[in-house]
Amino acid sequence: MKITVSGKAGSGKSTIAKELARILSYKHYSMGDLQRELAKERGLTIEEWNIEQAKDSTTDNMIDDKMTEIGKTQDDFVIDAWLGANFVPDAIKIWLDVDIDEAIKRRLSHKREEESFEDPEEVKRSILNRAKVNQERWIRYYDFDYLDMDNYDIIVDTTNLNPEEIIKEILEKIKEK
């Protein structure tokens, strides 16, 4: 079984994808981790990275090719990637939603090394700007709107759920498919 996990910033994509892969004994791939690694190598924040990628699709293409290759050559994996639904069309495509206020709380309490947010308003601006830049870029490059829920098989609002509850809901919905 092929599974992609996409969702809003702060929805728990990475946490849920890793745990889902562990429970199912599947391989886990994180395109977000790959992007953060590439940005760090270039001395950029993830926000600066996204602005650069909006101007030059070279690295996007590399990541997209990697997802496509995984989707065509492997089975029994979980990919967390905003564009997973586009590049692995035969996967079970999961979208994790979250309320903006909860996303802000999560981002402030679970800081990644490359993020230096202290102010909730700064986090909110970053989340909303990143979503807008990504949406515009991917519609332009791929004619794919990652915020269109019709692209997903399973949608889970993670706002008031802990990771165990999210995983339980996802596994129940997968069984229904």
PEWONOR-V684536 format. One record per residue. N is the residue number from 1. RES is the residue in three letters. SS is DSSP state (2 for helix, 1 for strand, 0 for the rest). OMEGA is omega in whole degrees, -180 to 180 (* if undefined). Layout:
# PEWONOR-V684536
N RES SS OMEGA
N RES SS OMEGA
This chain:
# PEWONOR-V684536
1 MET 0 177
2 LYS 1 -178
3 ILE 1 171
4 THR 1 178
5 VAL 1 177
6 SER 1 177
7 GLY 1 179
8 LYS 0 174
9 ALA 0 180
10 GLY 0 -178
11 SER 0 -180
12 GLY 0 -177
13 LYS 2 -176
14 SER 2 -180
15 THR 2 -176
16 ILE 2 180
17 ALA 2 179
18 LYS 2 -178
19 GLU 2 177
20 LEU 2 178
21 ALA 2 -180
22 ARG 2 -179
23 ILE 2 -178
24 LEU 2 -175
25 SER 0 179
26 TYR 0 173
27 LYS 1 178
28 HIS 1 175
29 TYR 1 178
30 SER 1 178
31 MET 2 176
32 GLY 2 177
33 ASP 2 179
34 LEU 2 179
35 GLN 2 180
36 ARG 2 178
37 GLU 2 180
38 LEU 2 178
39 ALA 2 -179
40 LYS 2 179
41 GLU 2 -179
42 ARG 0 178
43 GLY 0 -178
44 LEU 0 168
45 THR 0 179
46 ILE 2 178
47 GLU 2 177
48 GLU 2 179
49 TRP 2 -179
50 ASN 2 177
51 ILE 2 178
52 GLU 2 -178
53 GLN 2 177
54 ALA 2 -180
55 LYS 2 -175
56 ASP 0 -174
57 SER 0 -175
58 THR 2 -177
59 THR 2 175
60 ASP 2 -179
61 ASN 2 179
62 MET 2 180
63 ILE 2 179
64 ASP 2 179
65 ASP 2 179
66 LYS 2 179
67 MET 2 -180
68 THR 2 180
69 GLU 2 178
70 ILE 2 -179
71 GLY 2 -178
72 LYS 2 -171
73 THR 2 -176
74 GLN 0 174
75 ASP 0 178
76 ASP 0 178
77 PHE 1 173
78 VAL 1 176
79 ILE 1 169
80 ASP 1 -176
81 ALA 0 178
82 TRP 0 -177
83 LEU 0 -179
84 GLY 2 -179
85 ALA 2 180
86 ASN 2 -172
87 PHE 2 174
88 VAL 0 -171
89 PRO 0 -179
90 ASP 0 178
91 ALA 0 165
92 ILE 1 -172
93 LYS 1 -176
94 ILE 1 174
95 TRP 1 175
96 LEU 1 -180
97 ASP 1 176
98 VAL 0 174
99 ASP 0 -176
100 ILE 2 -180
101 ASP 2 177
102 GLU 2 177
103 ALA 2 179
104 ILE 2 179
105 LYS 2 -179
106 ARG 2 -179
107 ARG 2 179
108 LEU 2 -177
109 SER 2 -180
110 HIS 0 -177
111 LYS 0 170
112 ARG 0 -177
113 GLU 0 -174
114 GLU 0 -179
115 GLU 0 -178
116 SER 0 -178
117 PHE 0 174
118 GLU 0 -173
119 ASP 0 179
120 PRO 2 179
121 GLU 2 177
122 GLU 2 178
123 VAL 2 -180
124 LYS 2 178
125 ARG 2 -179
126 SER 2 -180
127 ILE 2 -177
128 LEU 2 179
129 ASN 2 -180
130 ARG 2 179
131 ALA 2 -179
132 LYS 2 -180
133 VAL 2 180
134 ASN 2 -179
135 GLN 2 -180
136 GLU 2 -179
137 ARG 2 -175
138 TRP 2 173
139 ILE 2 180
140 ARG 2 -176
141 TYR 2 -168
142 TYR 2 -172
143 ASP 0 -178
144 PHE 0 178
145 ASP 0 -177
146 TYR 0 178
147 LEU 0 177
148 ASP 0 -175
149 MET 2 176
150 ASP 2 180
151 ASN 2 -172
152 TYR 0 179
153 ASP 0 -177
154 ILE 1 178
155 ILE 1 -180
156 VAL 1 173
157 ASP 1 -175
158 THR 0 -172
159 THR 0 -175
160 ASN 0 -178
161 LEU 0 173
162 ASN 0 -177
163 PRO 2 -180
164 GLU 2 179
165 GLU 2 179
166 ILE 2 180
167 ILE 2 -180
168 LYS 2 -180
169 GLU 2 180
170 ILE 2 -179
171 LEU 2 177
172 GLU 2 -179
173 LYS 2 176
174 ILE 2 179
175 LYS 2 180
176 GLU 2 -176
177 LYS 0 *
